[in-house]
């Protein structure tokens, strides 16, 4: 019997795959299960409990699947650890039943963009590939629906924490910068070690791609002699948006929707992985030119009276904001704020001083932003998205950018970063209608 703790996308997918493999499954969620998931569990006759854990304590499972949103300190996790029952993640379960090749991508920032781009390159090359993990459907859910030749997997440190045999054919670590440190005792070493679990089981026929000068080198563990082939990647981009990788000019972003040095890094790592599969630079460039990223990642919403409104709601930490500010080529009206993660804003101060015309703080409590930037740039205190966008339009000159790049979690005013980004889009569309009236 397998117990699955949590019935979000990963837990639900694990339940489907486990049942497809003929395993007896019980799902337990401390919250209310999404209606569509609950209905399908009932239809498939998969037993479950919701809004609390009680039945599981009388079960005797052979294996427990821990959803990434459930911390190690949670009572059910501690209970099964004391019982010495193996606890693994959903991606570990998927790996055990996967027959395709796996390209696994992790890092503090850029995972989703690099996963999407890598998948798009494979599809452009005519390969049978799907993207899974923290983007799209879960790895398990995809496997339960049918097999594919290639799996491009976005993997978080939370998921890697509970891997055992997971062994991607190609692993990519984009960067390691402070994020989720509350989960790791505010210890960067522990956080980095979680990221490097992606290569723990790799051998000499596997590949590990690392981006140089991205906070990684000092954390690289000693690799076994029969460990993976390591490929270091570094890149530069000139003013014409030509991208050089390891000193060789190979791609350009002039025609692409991807912009900024951070996306040149993402491209370099995606290209390194795809080149190992024999995909040519010509095909990669064609894929880059046709690539459309997910919403909420430097997404141009519209241009009103010569001012661009850009939605970067996914930028929930300071490092992400650094690259967003760096990517802008005009003056910026910056909308930031939300649920602070213990941010150190000093790392972006030089960019703020040279590029930001005004800061619009958006959150329930904006005191930290207000205190830090008072006297550096004009700062406005707001508590609603419509107010933030309206003030942004008043402060912007023709040619400027109004950039939502929060540096914070969204949970003080919004349900998640998607809700926050959608509210930004709605406020911009409302503003456009008012200007047109």
N, C-alpha and C positions, 0 to 999 in steps of 0.2 A: 504494500500500500504506500502511496505517495501523498503527503500533505502539502498543499500549496498555500502559503501565507501571503495574502493580498491578492485581490482580483482586479487589478488595473490591467493595462494592455499586456504586460509581461506575464502576470499570474494567469490571466485568462488564456493566453497562448500556450502556456505550459500545461494547463489542464487539457486543452485540445490535443496537444502532441502526446501527452502521457496516455490519454485514452486511446488515441490512434495506435499506440504501441502495445495496446492490450493491458495496460496497467490500471489497477484500481486507484481512483483519485478521490480526494476530499479537499474542498476549497474552503478556506476560513478567512474572512475579512472583518477587521474591526469596525469598518464603516459600511454604509449601505452600498451594495453592489450596483453598478450601472444597469439600468433596466434592460438594455439590449443584451448585455452579458448574462444577466440573471435568466432571461428568457431562454437563451441558448443553452445554458447549463441545465435547465429543466428539460428542454427538448432532448438533450443528449443523455439525460438521466445521470448527470454528474452531481453527486451529493455536495452540499455546501451549507455554510452558516454565514450570517452577516450581522453587522452592528454588534460585534463582540466575539471573543474567542472563549468557548466553553467546552464544546464537544471534543475538540482536539486533545484535551488533556486526558481523555479516556482512550485515545487511539494508540496504536503501536506501529508507527510507520517505519518503513525501511529507509526512507529518504524524505527530506523536507526541502521544498523549494522556497527560498526567501526572495520576495520581491524587493527591488532596489530601494523603494520608499520606506521600508521597514528597517529601523536601525538595529544594530547588534544588541543594544541595551533593552530592546523590547522584551516583555515578559515571556511570550511564546518562544522566542529565540533562545533565551536563557534556559528555559525549561527543557528544550530538546538538546541543548548543548550538555546539560547536566546528565541527560539520559545517554549521552555519547552517540546520538543519532546524526548521521551525516547531513550537513546543510549545504546546499549548493544554490547557485543562481540559475535563472532561466536560460542564460546564454550557455552555461555549462551543460544543462540538460539538452539543449539544442545541438551542441557540438557532438554529443554522444550518438546522435542519430543522423548527423549530416554527412552526406557522401560527396558534396560539392567542394570546390575550393573556397577558402575563407580569406577575405581581406578585412582585417579588423583595424579600426581607427579610433584612437583615443587622444586625449589632450585636454588642457583646461579650456582652450578656446579654439573655435574653428572646426570642431568635429563634424557638425551637421553639414556645413558647406563642403568640406572635403569629402564626406561620405556621398553627398548628392552629386558632386562633380565626378568623383571616381566612378560611380554607377552610370552617370550619363556618358562618360567616355567609353565604358565597356559596351553599353547599348549601341552607341554610335559605331563602334567597331564590329557590331553584329553578333555580340556574344549574348548568351542566355544568362542574364544577371538580374538579381533583385537587391534592393537595399532594405535592411532590417535593423532591429535593435532600437535605439532611442529615436530613430527616424522611421516614419512609416509604421508598418506592423511589426510585432515582436518576431524575433528569430524563430521561436517555437511555432507561432501561429502560421508563419510562412511555410515552414517545413510540413506542418500538418495538412496544408492545402496542396502540397505537391513539391517535387524535387526540382532544383535548378542547378546549372553548371557552376555559377559563381554567386557567392553571398558577400555583399559589402556591408559590414556590420559596424554601426556606431556603438562604442562601448564606453560606459562610464566607470569611474573608479569604484562606485558602489557595486556594480555588477562584477567587476574583476575581483573584488574582495572575497567573493564566495565561488571562485573557480577552482578546479582541482586538476582536470586533465586538458583544459582548453588550450588548443594549439593551432593558431591561425597559420595559414601558408605564408601570408604576408601581413606583418603587423606594422602599424604606423603610430608613432608618438609625436604629435605636433609641437607641443610645448608643455611646460609645467610651471604654472604661476599660481599664486594663492587663490584658492577657491574651496568651499566646503570644509574649511579647516576645523569647524566645530565638530565635524564627524571624526576627525583624526587628532583630537586633543590639541589642536592648534600647533601641530608638529608637521612641518613641511616634509621632513624625511619620511614620515609614515605615509603621507599623501603620495609622495613620489614613488614609494615602494609599491603602493597599490596600483599606480599606473604601469609600472614595469612588470607586474604580474602578467601582462599581455604576452610577454616573451618568456615566461618561466619555463614552459614546456617545449619551446621551439628547439629544433635541432639543426644540423648543418645544411639540410636541404630547404630550410625555411629562411625567410628574409625579415629583417627588422630595419625600418626606415626611421631615422631620427633627424629632426631639424636642428642644425647647429645654431648656436647663439640664441636659443629660445628657453633658457633656464633649465636645460636638460643635462648638459655635460657633467655637472657636478653630482648628479644623482645616478649616473649610469652604474649599475651593479657589476660586479665581476662576473663575466659570462664563462660558462663551462667551455672546455676546449671544443666540444662537439655542439656548441650552441649555434644560434642563427648567424647567417651572413649579415653583417651590419653595413648599412648604406647611409652615410652622412650626407645631408642635403643642405646647401645654403644658396641664397638667391639675392639678387639685386634687381632693381627696376629703375630705368632712367626716366627722364621727363617726358619721353615719347611713349612711355608705358611698354617698352621692350623688356622682357623678363629674361634674365640670365640665370642659369642654374649651374653651380659649381664652376663659374667663370665662362660658361658658353651661352651665348644668346640663342634661345630656342623658341620662345613664344612671345606673343604680344597681346595686350589687353585693350588696344585701341578700339576694337569693334565689339568688345565684350561688355556684358552687364556687370561683371565682376570688376570692382575698382579698389585701389589702395594696395599698399605694400603687404598688408596682412593676407590679402587674397592672392598676391603673388606667391607668398609662402604656402598657402593652401594648394595652389596650382602645382607648385614644385613637388610637394609630397604626393599629390594625386598622380602626377606625371611619372614620378619615380616608381610608384606601384604598378602603374599600367605599362610602363616600359619593360618591367620584369616579365610581363605577360606577352611581350612581343608586339605591342601596339605602337605604331609609328607616331612620330611627332606631327605629321600631317593630319592624321586622324584626331590626335589630341587637340590640335589647334582648331579643327573644325568643330569639335565638341565644345571647346571653350567659347567659341563665337556664338553657338546656339544655346548655351546653358542659361537657364532661368532658375535662380535660387529660390528657396522657400521664402515666404513672407516674413516680415519682421527682422530682416537682416539687411541693413542698408537698402531698404526698399523705397524707391522713389514713388511717392503717392501721387503728387501732382505738382504743377508749377502755376502759381497765381501771381499775377502782376510782376513777373520776372523773379519771383522767389520760389525756390524749390523746397518742398516739404518731404523730409526723409524719415522713414520709420525704421529705427534700429532697436526696437523694444527688447530683442533677445539679448542685448548688451547688458547683462545683469551683474557685471563686475568691472572694476576699474581698468583692467587690462583690455577688455573688449572696447571700452570707451576710448582708450588710448589710440587704438587702431582706427576707430571711426573718425576721431578728430584728425588724425594723421592723413586719412584718405581724402578729406575735404580740401578743395583748392580755392575756396572763397571764404569770406567771413561767415561766422556761424552764430546763430541764436540757438543756444543749447538748452534743451529741456531734460532735466535729470532729477533723480530722487526716487524715494520709495522706501522699502524696508532695508535699512543699511545692514551690511554684512561685516561691519568693522573695517570699512574702507579706509585706505590711505590715499587721499587725493593728491598728495604732494608729487606723486610720480607723473601726474598729467598737468601739473601747474604750468610748466613751460609752454605746452600746447595751448592751454587755456589763455595764457597771457598774450600769445601771438595770434591766435585764431578766433577766439570767442568774443563777440561784440557784447553779448548779454547772456546771463544764466537765468533760466526760469526754473525755480525749484518746485517740484510737484510731488506732494506727499502729505500724509497726516502730520508728520513732524519733520520740518525742514531745517531745524536748528543747526545741525552739523554742517550742511551745505552753506547756510546763510553765514555762519560764523567763519567758516574757512575762506569763503570767497569775498566777504565784505571788504571793500577797499581794493580788490583786485580787478573785478569787473562789476558792472551793475547787476544786482540780483533782485529777482522778483519772487515773492512768496505766494504760491498758489496751491489750491487743494482740489481742483477739478480740471479735467483734460480740456474742456472747451475754453476755460479761462487761460490755460497755458498756451494753447494754440492762438487765441485771439491776441494775447500780449506779444507772442512771437511775431505775428504779422505786423503789429504796430512798431516793433523794434527793428524789423528787417528793412534793409534797403534793396533796391533792385540788384539782382546778382548774388544776394546772400542765400544761405541755406538755413532753414529751421529744422534742426536735427533733434529727434527724440532718441536719446542714447542714455538710459537711466543710471547705469552703474549700480543699480540696486534691484532687489527682488520686488515683485509687484503686489505682494499680498496685503499691503496696507489699504490700498484703494481698489484693487482689481483682483480677479480670481486667479489670473496667471499672466504671463507676458503676452500671450496671444490676445487675451481680453484687453490688455493695455494698448497693444498695437492697433487692434480693431477700433478702439475708442478714439485713438489718434486719427485714424483714417476717417472715421465718421465726422470728427470735428473739422478736419481739413475740407471734406466735401461740403459740410454746412457753410464753412467760410466762403468757399468758391461760389456757392449758390447765392450768398448774400452779396458778394461783389458783382455777380452777374445781374442781380435784380435792378 
